[in-house]
Amino acid sequence: MDSLSNLIHCCDEMPSDGVSICWGPARFGSEDLGWCLVIERVATEDDLQVNQYLEEVGDTLWTTAVEIKCCPYCGVGLTDARSVMSSEDFGYFIHIDSSGWLGRRC
């Protein structure tokens, strides 16, 4: 995987904002590489009015990353997904809440 087009999956079925599918280091404390579905919610003008910790429109409120083997939107298998014999060691996820003064990892 040496070109940027091989590191990002895009399809017509994906939402245009807030969702990406990318290849890279797993965000789960392991050294593995893999495909992740990343969903992100960013601040709007309304969010700035109700949350004193936000400074600008576009600040990240929360991010969720899920380890995947295929695109949940179009169904295509993602090449070189971390091959694991046991399904017990696949499907890690992380949720990072950045909406407060202290960010939280869940």
NUKE-236015 format. One record per residue (C-alpha): residue number from 1; residue in three letters; chain; y, z, x. Coordinates in steps of 0.5 Angstrom, whole numbers, plus 500, padded with zeros to 3 digits. Example, Ala and Ser with C-alpha at 12.3 -4.5 7.8 and 13.67 -1.06 7.14 Angstrom:
<pts>
PT,pos,code,unit,yy,zz,xx
PT,1,ALA,A,491,516,525 $
PT,2,SER,A,498,514,527 $
</pts>
This chain:
<pts>
PT,pos,code,unit,yy,zz,xx
PT,1,MET,A,500,500,500 $
PT,2,ASP,A,506,498,504 $
PT,3,SER,A,511,495,499 $
PT,4,LEU,A,515,498,494 $
PT,5,SER,A,512,494,489 $
PT,6,ASN,A,506,497,490 $
PT,7,LEU,A,508,504,490 $
PT,8,ILE,A,511,504,483 $
PT,9,HIS,A,508,502,476 $
PT,10,CYS,A,512,498,471 $
PT,11,CYS,A,510,495,464 $
PT,12,ASP,A,513,493,458 $
PT,13,GLU,A,510,499,454 $
PT,14,MET,A,514,504,458 $
PT,15,PRO,A,520,508,456 $
PT,16,SER,A,526,505,459 $
PT,17,ASP,A,529,512,461 $
PT,18,GLY,A,526,518,463 $
PT,19,VAL,A,519,516,465 $
PT,20,SER,A,516,513,472 $
PT,21,ILE,A,509,512,475 $
PT,22,CYS,A,509,512,482 $
PT,23,TRP,A,505,513,488 $
PT,24,GLY,A,506,518,493 $
PT,25,PRO,A,504,525,496 $
PT,26,ALA,A,502,529,490 $
PT,27,ARG,A,507,534,488 $
PT,28,PHE,A,501,540,487 $
PT,29,GLY,A,501,543,494 $
PT,30,SER,A,495,539,496 $
PT,31,GLU,A,496,533,502 $
PT,32,ASP,A,493,528,497 $
PT,33,LEU,A,496,522,495 $
PT,34,GLY,A,496,519,488 $
PT,35,TRP,A,499,516,482 $
PT,36,CYS,A,503,521,478 $
PT,37,LEU,A,507,520,471 $
PT,38,VAL,A,513,523,472 $
PT,39,ILE,A,517,525,466 $
PT,40,GLU,A,525,528,467 $
PT,41,ARG,A,530,530,462 $
PT,42,VAL,A,537,530,464 $
PT,43,ALA,A,543,533,462 $
PT,44,THR,A,548,530,456 $
PT,45,GLU,A,555,531,455 $
PT,46,ASP,A,552,536,449 $
PT,47,ASP,A,548,540,454 $
PT,48,LEU,A,554,541,458 $
PT,49,GLN,A,557,544,452 $
PT,50,VAL,A,551,549,451 $
PT,51,ASN,A,549,551,458 $
PT,52,GLN,A,554,554,463 $
PT,53,TYR,A,549,552,469 $
PT,54,LEU,A,550,545,468 $
PT,55,GLU,A,555,542,472 $
PT,56,GLU,A,555,534,471 $
PT,57,VAL,A,552,529,466 $
PT,58,GLY,A,545,527,469 $
PT,59,ASP,A,543,533,472 $
PT,60,THR,A,536,534,471 $
PT,61,LEU,A,534,539,466 $
PT,62,TRP,A,526,539,467 $
PT,63,THR,A,521,535,470 $
PT,64,THR,A,514,534,469 $
PT,65,ALA,A,509,531,474 $
PT,66,VAL,A,502,529,472 $
PT,67,GLU,A,496,526,476 $
PT,68,ILE,A,494,520,473 $
PT,69,LYS,A,488,514,474 $
PT,70,CYS,A,491,509,469 $
PT,71,CYS,A,498,508,466 $
PT,72,PRO,A,498,511,459 $
PT,73,TYR,A,502,506,456 $
PT,74,CYS,A,499,499,458 $
PT,75,GLY,A,492,502,460 $
PT,76,VAL,A,491,499,467 $
PT,77,GLY,A,487,502,472 $
PT,78,LEU,A,492,504,478 $
PT,79,THR,A,489,502,484 $
PT,80,ASP,A,487,507,490 $
PT,81,ALA,A,488,513,485 $
PT,82,ARG,A,485,519,488 $
PT,83,SER,A,477,518,487 $
PT,84,VAL,A,474,524,486 $
PT,85,MET,A,467,525,484 $
PT,86,SER,A,468,531,479 $
PT,87,SER,A,473,531,474 $
PT,88,GLU,A,474,538,475 $
PT,89,ASP,A,479,537,481 $
PT,90,PHE,A,483,531,478 $
PT,91,GLY,A,489,532,473 $
PT,92,TYR,A,493,537,476 $
PT,93,PHE,A,500,537,473 $
PT,94,ILE,A,507,541,474 $
PT,95,HIS,A,513,543,470 $
PT,96,ILE,A,519,544,474 $
PT,97,ASP,A,525,547,469 $
PT,98,SER,A,532,547,472 $
PT,99,SER,A,536,548,466 $
PT,100,GLY,A,538,555,469 $
PT,101,TRP,A,541,558,475 $
PT,102,LEU,A,534,559,478 $
PT,103,GLY,A,529,553,477 $
PT,104,ARG,A,522,555,475 $
PT,105,ARG,A,516,552,477 $
PT,106,CYS,A,511,553,471 $
</pts>
